[in-house]
Amino acid sequence: MAKQCAICGKGKISGNKVSHSVRRTRRSWSPNVKKVKALIDGSPKRITVCTRCLRSGKVERAI
């Protein structure tokens, strides 16, 4: 599955995991993206879209 939203471009970000003893190791956060069939220029195409864009109505789903 693709790791980036086709609408807003949201992708993987990285940062530090901090333990209880405040030791830091690198980790990453992936966006919640789904493969959906959406109407792009009037024709249905399969794209990867984050759930925030799906919920806000930025994508018109093809049935």
PDB file of N, CA, C and O in Angstrom, chain B, residues numbered from 101:
ATOM      1  N   MET B 101       0.840  -1.177   0.000  1.00  0.00           N
ATOM      2  CA  MET B 101       0.000   0.000   0.000  1.00  0.00           C
ATOM      3  C   MET B 101       0.883   1.237   0.000  1.00  0.00           C
ATOM      4  O   MET B 101       1.906   1.282   0.683  1.00  0.00           O
ATOM      5  N   ALA B 102       0.485   2.229  -0.762  1.00  0.00           N
ATOM      6  CA  ALA B 102       1.263   3.463  -0.837  1.00  0.00           C
ATOM      7  C   ALA B 102       1.223   4.176   0.509  1.00  0.00           C
ATOM      8  O   ALA B 102       0.262   4.037   1.266  1.00  0.00           O
ATOM      9  N   LYS B 103       2.248   4.921   0.795  1.00  0.00           N
ATOM     10  CA  LYS B 103       2.382   5.536   2.111  1.00  0.00           C
ATOM     11  C   LYS B 103       2.023   7.017   2.115  1.00  0.00           C
ATOM     12  O   LYS B 103       2.242   7.701   3.115  1.00  0.00           O
ATOM     13  N   GLN B 104       1.474   7.521   1.011  1.00  0.00           N
ATOM     14  CA  GLN B 104       1.211   8.948   0.921  1.00  0.00           C
ATOM     15  C   GLN B 104      -0.179   9.189   0.365  1.00  0.00           C
ATOM     16  O   GLN B 104      -0.622   8.474  -0.534  1.00  0.00           O
ATOM     17  N   CYS B 105      -0.872  10.194   0.893  1.00  0.00           N
ATOM     18  CA  CYS B 105      -2.211  10.538   0.436  1.00  0.00           C
ATOM     19  C   CYS B 105      -2.119  11.243  -0.914  1.00  0.00           C
ATOM     20  O   CYS B 105      -1.281  12.125  -1.105  1.00  0.00           O
ATOM     21  N   ALA B 106      -2.984  10.851  -1.848  1.00  0.00           N
ATOM     22  CA  ALA B 106      -2.981  11.448  -3.175  1.00  0.00           C
ATOM     23  C   ALA B 106      -3.616  12.833  -3.180  1.00  0.00           C
ATOM     24  O   ALA B 106      -3.398  13.598  -4.119  1.00  0.00           O
ATOM     25  N   ILE B 107      -4.391  13.175  -2.162  1.00  0.00           N
ATOM     26  CA  ILE B 107      -5.088  14.462  -2.116  1.00  0.00           C
ATOM     27  C   ILE B 107      -4.264  15.516  -1.377  1.00  0.00           C
ATOM     28  O   ILE B 107      -3.952  16.567  -1.936  1.00  0.00           O
ATOM     29  N   CYS B 108      -3.913  15.237  -0.129  1.00  0.00           N
ATOM     30  CA  CYS B 108      -3.226  16.255   0.682  1.00  0.00           C
ATOM     31  C   CYS B 108      -1.723  16.033   0.769  1.00  0.00           C
ATOM     32  O   CYS B 108      -0.999  16.922   1.217  1.00  0.00           O
ATOM     33  N   GLY B 109      -1.236  14.861   0.350  1.00  0.00           N
ATOM     34  CA  GLY B 109       0.194  14.599   0.378  1.00  0.00           C
ATOM     35  C   GLY B 109       0.742  14.205   1.736  1.00  0.00           C
ATOM     36  O   GLY B 109       1.955  14.212   1.948  1.00  0.00           O
ATOM     37  N   LYS B 110      -0.148  13.861   2.656  1.00  0.00           N
ATOM     38  CA  LYS B 110       0.293  13.461   3.990  1.00  0.00           C
ATOM     39  C   LYS B 110       1.096  12.174   3.884  1.00  0.00           C
ATOM     40  O   LYS B 110       0.654  11.214   3.253  1.00  0.00           O
ATOM     41  N   GLY B 111       2.275  12.151   4.501  1.00  0.00           N
ATOM     42  CA  GLY B 111       3.153  10.992   4.415  1.00  0.00           C
ATOM     43  C   GLY B 111       3.723  10.609   5.767  1.00  0.00           C
ATOM     44  O   GLY B 111       3.264  11.079   6.808  1.00  0.00           O
ATOM     45  N   LYS B 112       4.711   9.765   5.738  1.00  0.00           N
ATOM     46  CA  LYS B 112       5.338   9.274   6.959  1.00  0.00           C
ATOM     47  C   LYS B 112       6.181  10.380   7.590  1.00  0.00           C
ATOM     48  O   LYS B 112       6.888  11.103   6.886  1.00  0.00           O
ATOM     49  N   ILE B 113       6.108  10.512   8.911  1.00  0.00           N
ATOM     50  CA  ILE B 113       6.952  11.457   9.638  1.00  0.00           C
ATOM     51  C   ILE B 113       7.752  10.677  10.675  1.00  0.00           C
ATOM     52  O   ILE B 113       7.375   9.567  11.052  1.00  0.00           O
ATOM     53  N   SER B 114       8.843  11.253  11.128  1.00  0.00           N
ATOM     54  CA  SER B 114       9.699  10.558  12.082  1.00  0.00           C
ATOM     55  C   SER B 114       9.949  11.444  13.291  1.00  0.00           C
ATOM     56  O   SER B 114       9.794  12.665  13.250  1.00  0.00           O
ATOM     57  N   GLY B 115      10.341  10.777  14.368  1.00  0.00           N
ATOM     58  CA  GLY B 115      10.631  11.485  15.609  1.00  0.00           C
ATOM     59  C   GLY B 115      11.287  10.546  16.590  1.00  0.00           C
ATOM     60  O   GLY B 115      11.867   9.533  16.198  1.00  0.00           O
ATOM     61  N   ASN B 116      11.201  10.872  17.850  1.00  0.00           N
ATOM     62  CA  ASN B 116      11.826  10.075  18.890  1.00  0.00           C
ATOM     63  C   ASN B 116      10.792   9.333  19.714  1.00  0.00           C
ATOM     64  O   ASN B 116       9.752   9.881  20.080  1.00  0.00           O
ATOM     65  N   LYS B 117      11.100   8.062  20.001  1.00  0.00           N
ATOM     66  CA  LYS B 117      10.353   7.329  21.008  1.00  0.00           C
ATOM     67  C   LYS B 117      11.076   7.580  22.317  1.00  0.00           C
ATOM     68  O   LYS B 117      12.288   7.381  22.401  1.00  0.00           O
ATOM     69  N   VAL B 118      10.354   8.012  23.340  1.00  0.00           N
ATOM     70  CA  VAL B 118      10.972   8.345  24.622  1.00  0.00           C
ATOM     71  C   VAL B 118      10.468   7.357  25.663  1.00  0.00           C
ATOM     72  O   VAL B 118       9.266   7.263  25.914  1.00  0.00           O
ATOM     73  N   SER B 119      11.396   6.621  26.266  1.00  0.00           N
ATOM     74  CA  SER B 119      11.029   5.618  27.264  1.00  0.00           C
ATOM     75  C   SER B 119      10.787   6.288  28.615  1.00  0.00           C
ATOM     76  O   SER B 119      10.938   7.500  28.769  1.00  0.00           O
ATOM     77  N   HIS B 120      10.408   5.461  29.583  1.00  0.00           N
ATOM     78  CA  HIS B 120      10.167   5.975  30.926  1.00  0.00           C
ATOM     79  C   HIS B 120      11.441   6.549  31.541  1.00  0.00           C
ATOM     80  O   HIS B 120      11.383   7.483  32.340  1.00  0.00           O
ATOM     81  N   SER B 121      12.591   5.987  31.166  1.00  0.00           N
ATOM     82  CA  SER B 121      13.862   6.511  31.675  1.00  0.00           C
ATOM     83  C   SER B 121      14.425   7.607  30.762  1.00  0.00           C
ATOM     84  O   SER B 121      15.593   7.974  30.889  1.00  0.00           O
ATOM     85  N   VAL B 122      13.621   8.118  29.864  1.00  0.00           N
ATOM     86  CA  VAL B 122      13.905   9.242  28.975  1.00  0.00           C
ATOM     87  C   VAL B 122      15.062   8.935  28.013  1.00  0.00           C
ATOM     88  O   VAL B 122      15.794   9.842  27.617  1.00  0.00           O
ATOM     89  N   ARG B 123      15.227   7.670  27.642  1.00  0.00           N
ATOM     90  CA  ARG B 123      16.155   7.325  26.557  1.00  0.00           C
ATOM     91  C   ARG B 123      15.412   7.491  25.248  1.00  0.00           C
ATOM     92  O   ARG B 123      14.225   7.181  25.156  1.00  0.00           O
ATOM     93  N   ARG B 124      16.111   7.981  24.235  1.00  0.00           N
ATOM     94  CA  ARG B 124      15.454   8.305  22.964  1.00  0.00           C
ATOM     95  C   ARG B 124      15.956   7.404  21.839  1.00  0.00           C
ATOM     96  O   ARG B 124      17.161   7.242  21.644  1.00  0.00           O
ATOM     97  N   THR B 125      15.021   6.828  21.111  1.00  0.00           N
ATOM     98  CA  THR B 125      15.333   6.071  19.899  1.00  0.00           C
ATOM     99  C   THR B 125      14.413   6.568  18.794  1.00  0.00           C
ATOM    100  O   THR B 125      13.320   7.068  19.062  1.00  0.00           O
ATOM    101  N   ARG B 126      14.863   6.426  17.549  1.00  0.00           N
ATOM    102  CA  ARG B 126      14.091   6.938  16.420  1.00  0.00           C
ATOM    103  C   ARG B 126      12.902   6.019  16.129  1.00  0.00           C
ATOM    104  O   ARG B 126      13.003   4.799  16.259  1.00  0.00           O
ATOM    105  N   ARG B 127      11.796   6.608  15.742  1.00  0.00           N
ATOM    106  CA  ARG B 127      10.623   5.870  15.315  1.00  0.00           C
ATOM    107  C   ARG B 127       9.900   6.668  14.248  1.00  0.00           C
ATOM    108  O   ARG B 127      10.253   7.820  13.995  1.00  0.00           O
ATOM    109  N   SER B 128       8.894   6.076  13.619  1.00  0.00           N
ATOM    110  CA  SER B 128       8.161   6.786  12.571  1.00  0.00           C
ATOM    111  C   SER B 128       6.668   6.555  12.740  1.00  0.00           C
ATOM    112  O   SER B 128       6.240   5.551  13.310  1.00  0.00           O
ATOM    113  N   TRP B 129       5.889   7.495  12.239  1.00  0.00           N
ATOM    114  CA  TRP B 129       4.438   7.434  12.248  1.00  0.00           C
ATOM    115  C   TRP B 129       3.958   7.404  10.810  1.00  0.00           C
ATOM    116  O   TRP B 129       4.351   8.248  10.004  1.00  0.00           O
ATOM    117  N   SER B 130       3.114   6.441  10.485  1.00  0.00           N
ATOM    118  CA  SER B 130       2.557   6.330   9.146  1.00  0.00           C
ATOM    119  C   SER B 130       1.141   6.900   9.140  1.00  0.00           C
ATOM    120  O   SER B 130       0.423   6.767  10.132  1.00  0.00           O
ATOM    121  N   PRO B 131       0.724   7.535   8.038  1.00  0.00           N
ATOM    122  CA  PRO B 131      -0.637   8.049   7.964  1.00  0.00           C
ATOM    123  C   PRO B 131      -1.623   6.906   7.744  1.00  0.00           C
ATOM    124  O   PRO B 131      -1.256   5.844   7.242  1.00  0.00           O
ATOM    125  N   ASN B 132      -2.853   7.132   8.118  1.00  0.00           N
ATOM    126  CA  ASN B 132      -3.913   6.139   7.942  1.00  0.00           C
ATOM    127  C   ASN B 132      -4.472   6.310   6.530  1.00  0.00           C
ATOM    128  O   ASN B 132      -5.429   7.056   6.326  1.00  0.00           O
ATOM    129  N   VAL B 133      -3.872   5.617   5.553  1.00  0.00           N
ATOM    130  CA  VAL B 133      -4.301   5.735   4.165  1.00  0.00           C
ATOM    131  C   VAL B 133      -5.008   4.462   3.736  1.00  0.00           C
ATOM    132  O   VAL B 133      -4.655   3.362   4.160  1.00  0.00           O
ATOM    133  N   LYS B 134      -6.025   4.635   2.878  1.00  0.00           N
ATOM    134  CA  LYS B 134      -6.818   3.532   2.354  1.00  0.00           C
ATOM    135  C   LYS B 134      -6.824   3.609   0.840  1.00  0.00           C
ATOM    136  O   LYS B 134      -6.769   4.697   0.267  1.00  0.00           O
ATOM    137  N   LYS B 135      -6.892   2.457   0.193  1.00  0.00           N
ATOM    138  CA  LYS B 135      -7.067   2.425  -1.256  1.00  0.00           C
ATOM    139  C   LYS B 135      -8.555   2.496  -1.543  1.00  0.00           C
ATOM    140  O   LYS B 135      -9.317   1.623  -1.127  1.00  0.00           O
ATOM    141  N   VAL B 136      -8.966   3.531  -2.252  1.00  0.00           N
ATOM    142  CA  VAL B 136     -10.375   3.709  -2.571  1.00  0.00           C
ATOM    143  C   VAL B 136     -10.520   3.942  -4.069  1.00  0.00           C
ATOM    144  O   VAL B 136      -9.592   4.391  -4.741  1.00  0.00           O
ATOM    145  N   LYS B 137     -11.696   3.627  -4.566  1.00  0.00           N
ATOM    146  CA  LYS B 137     -12.019   3.935  -5.951  1.00  0.00           C
ATOM    147  C   LYS B 137     -12.760   5.261  -5.951  1.00  0.00           C
ATOM    148  O   LYS B 137     -13.863   5.360  -5.414  1.00  0.00           O
ATOM    149  N   ALA B 138     -12.157   6.282  -6.552  1.00  0.00           N
ATOM    150  CA  ALA B 138     -12.703   7.637  -6.516  1.00  0.00           C
ATOM    151  C   ALA B 138     -12.893   8.150  -7.936  1.00  0.00           C
ATOM    152  O   ALA B 138     -12.261   7.666  -8.875  1.00  0.00           O
ATOM    153  N   LEU B 139     -13.766   9.130  -8.078  1.00  0.00           N
ATOM    154  CA  LEU B 139     -13.991   9.757  -9.369  1.00  0.00           C
ATOM    155  C   LEU B 139     -12.954  10.842  -9.589  1.00  0.00           C
ATOM    156  O   LEU B 139     -12.961  11.864  -8.903  1.00  0.00           O
ATOM    157  N   ILE B 140     -12.065  10.623 -10.544  1.00  0.00           N
ATOM    158  CA  ILE B 140     -11.028  11.588 -10.914  1.00  0.00           C
ATOM    159  C   ILE B 140     -11.292  11.993 -12.351  1.00  0.00           C
ATOM    160  O   ILE B 140     -11.199  11.166 -13.258  1.00  0.00           O
ATOM    161  N   ASP B 141     -11.624  13.267 -12.568  1.00  0.00           N
ATOM    162  CA  ASP B 141     -11.980  13.807 -13.886  1.00  0.00           C
ATOM    163  C   ASP B 141     -13.110  13.019 -14.534  1.00  0.00           C
ATOM    164  O   ASP B 141     -13.101  12.793 -15.744  1.00  0.00           O
ATOM    165  N   GLY B 142     -14.084  12.602 -13.728  1.00  0.00           N
ATOM    166  CA  GLY B 142     -15.254  11.921 -14.250  1.00  0.00           C
ATOM    167  C   GLY B 142     -15.118  10.425 -14.444  1.00  0.00           C
ATOM    168  O   GLY B 142     -16.108   9.760 -14.748  1.00  0.00           O
ATOM    169  N   SER B 143     -13.933   9.875 -14.280  1.00  0.00           N
ATOM    170  CA  SER B 143     -13.755   8.439 -14.451  1.00  0.00           C
ATOM    171  C   SER B 143     -13.245   7.833 -13.140  1.00  0.00           C
ATOM    172  O   SER B 143     -12.463   8.467 -12.431  1.00  0.00           O
ATOM    173  N   PRO B 144     -13.678   6.618 -12.814  1.00  0.00           N
ATOM    174  CA  PRO B 144     -13.230   6.003 -11.560  1.00  0.00           C
ATOM    175  C   PRO B 144     -11.791   5.524 -11.643  1.00  0.00           C
ATOM    176  O   PRO B 144     -11.399   4.855 -12.600  1.00  0.00           O
ATOM    177  N   LYS B 145     -11.010   5.874 -10.628  1.00  0.00           N
ATOM    178  CA  LYS B 145      -9.620   5.443 -10.525  1.00  0.00           C
ATOM    179  C   LYS B 145      -9.344   5.030  -9.093  1.00  0.00           C
ATOM    180  O   LYS B 145      -9.963   5.541  -8.159  1.00  0.00           O
ATOM    181  N   ARG B 146      -8.406   4.094  -8.920  1.00  0.00           N
ATOM    182  CA  ARG B 146      -8.032   3.637  -7.581  1.00  0.00           C
ATOM    183  C   ARG B 146      -6.855   4.483  -7.085  1.00  0.00           C
ATOM    184  O   ARG B 146      -5.775   4.473  -7.676  1.00  0.00           O
ATOM    185  N   ILE B 147      -7.084   5.212  -5.991  1.00  0.00           N
ATOM    186  CA  ILE B 147      -6.054   6.070  -5.416  1.00  0.00           C
ATOM    187  C   ILE B 147      -5.951   5.772  -3.924  1.00  0.00           C
ATOM    188  O   ILE B 147      -6.842   5.155  -3.341  1.00  0.00           O
ATOM    189  N   THR B 148      -4.861   6.215  -3.320  1.00  0.00           N
ATOM    190  CA  THR B 148      -4.704   6.088  -1.873  1.00  0.00           C
ATOM    191  C   THR B 148      -5.011   7.437  -1.236  1.00  0.00           C
ATOM    192  O   THR B 148      -4.452   8.466  -1.613  1.00  0.00           O
ATOM    193  N   VAL B 149      -5.905   7.404  -0.269  1.00  0.00           N
ATOM    194  CA  VAL B 149      -6.395   8.632   0.355  1.00  0.00           C
ATOM    195  C   VAL B 149      -6.369   8.438   1.857  1.00  0.00           C
ATOM    196  O   VAL B 149      -6.721   7.369   2.357  1.00  0.00           O
ATOM    197  N   CYS B 150      -5.952   9.474   2.583  1.00  0.00           N
ATOM    198  CA  CYS B 150      -5.976   9.388   4.037  1.00  0.00           C
ATOM    199  C   CYS B 150      -7.424   9.510   4.523  1.00  0.00           C
ATOM    200  O   CYS B 150      -8.282  10.068   3.840  1.00  0.00           O
ATOM    201  N   THR B 151      -7.666   8.980   5.706  1.00  0.00           N
ATOM    202  CA  THR B 151      -9.030   8.959   6.221  1.00  0.00           C
ATOM    203  C   THR B 151      -9.543  10.355   6.551  1.00  0.00           C
ATOM    204  O   THR B 151     -10.754  10.574   6.566  1.00  0.00           O
ATOM    205  N   ARG B 152      -8.658  11.292   6.813  1.00  0.00           N
ATOM    206  CA  ARG B 152      -9.088  12.672   7.058  1.00  0.00           C
ATOM    207  C   ARG B 152      -9.713  13.284   5.801  1.00  0.00           C
ATOM    208  O   ARG B 152     -10.725  13.980   5.885  1.00  0.00           O
ATOM    209  N   CYS B 153      -9.109  13.024   4.638  1.00  0.00           N
ATOM    210  CA  CYS B 153      -9.660  13.531   3.381  1.00  0.00           C
ATOM    211  C   CYS B 153     -10.957  12.820   3.014  1.00  0.00           C
ATOM    212  O   CYS B 153     -11.866  13.441   2.464  1.00  0.00           O
ATOM    213  N   LEU B 154     -11.053  11.526   3.310  1.00  0.00           N
ATOM    214  CA  LEU B 154     -12.294  10.792   3.062  1.00  0.00           C
ATOM    215  C   LEU B 154     -13.426  11.337   3.910  1.00  0.00           C
ATOM    216  O   LEU B 154     -14.537  11.540   3.420  1.00  0.00           O
ATOM    217  N   ARG B 155     -13.143  11.574   5.182  1.00  0.00           N
ATOM    218  CA  ARG B 155     -14.173  12.010   6.115  1.00  0.00           C
ATOM    219  C   ARG B 155     -14.634  13.438   5.835  1.00  0.00           C
ATOM    220  O   ARG B 155     -15.805  13.761   6.039  1.00  0.00           O
ATOM    221  N   SER B 156     -13.723  14.297   5.369  1.00  0.00           N
ATOM    222  CA  SER B 156     -14.074  15.697   5.149  1.00  0.00           C
ATOM    223  C   SER B 156     -14.773  15.919   3.818  1.00  0.00           C
ATOM    224  O   SER B 156     -15.255  17.022   3.557  1.00  0.00           O
ATOM    225  N   GLY B 157     -14.839  14.892   2.962  1.00  0.00           N
ATOM    226  CA  GLY B 157     -15.563  15.021   1.705  1.00  0.00           C
ATOM    227  C   GLY B 157     -14.735  15.586   0.568  1.00  0.00           C
ATOM    228  O   GLY B 157     -15.298  16.057  -0.420  1.00  0.00           O
ATOM    229  N   LYS B 158     -13.411  15.554   0.678  1.00  0.00           N
ATOM    230  CA  LYS B 158     -12.563  16.050  -0.403  1.00  0.00           C
ATOM    231  C   LYS B 158     -12.501  15.067  -1.565  1.00  0.00           C
ATOM    232  O   LYS B 158     -12.030  15.419  -2.646  1.00  0.00           O
ATOM    233  N   VAL B 159     -12.974  13.828  -1.354  1.00  0.00           N
ATOM    234  CA  VAL B 159     -12.920  12.787  -2.356  1.00  0.00           C
ATOM    235  C   VAL B 159     -14.338  12.301  -2.636  1.00  0.00           C
ATOM    236  O   VAL B 159     -15.092  12.013  -1.707  1.00  0.00           O
ATOM    237  N   GLU B 160     -14.701  12.208  -3.907  1.00  0.00           N
ATOM    238  CA  GLU B 160     -16.000  11.649  -4.277  1.00  0.00           C
ATOM    239  C   GLU B 160     -15.775  10.193  -4.673  1.00  0.00           C
ATOM    240  O   GLU B 160     -15.117   9.909  -5.674  1.00  0.00           O
ATOM    241  N   ARG B 161     -16.321   9.284  -3.890  1.00  0.00           N
ATOM    242  CA  ARG B 161     -16.101   7.859  -4.110  1.00  0.00           C
ATOM    243  C   ARG B 161     -16.954   7.351  -5.256  1.00  0.00           C
ATOM    244  O   ARG B 161     -18.109   7.750  -5.408  1.00  0.00           O
ATOM    245  N   ALA B 162     -16.387   6.477  -6.054  1.00  0.00           N
ATOM    246  CA  ALA B 162     -17.109   5.820  -7.133  1.00  0.00           C
ATOM    247  C   ALA B 162     -17.693   4.524  -6.587  1.00  0.00           C
ATOM    248  O   ALA B 162     -17.049   3.821  -5.808  1.00  0.00           O
ATOM    249  N   ILE B 163     -18.898   4.220  -6.994  1.00  0.00           N
ATOM    250  CA  ILE B 163     -19.572   3.021  -6.477  1.00  0.00           C
ATOM    251  C   ILE B 163     -19.542   1.911  -7.504  1.00  0.00           C
ATOM    252  O   ILE B 163     -20.059   0.823  -7.252  1.00  0.00           O
TER     253      ILE B 163
END
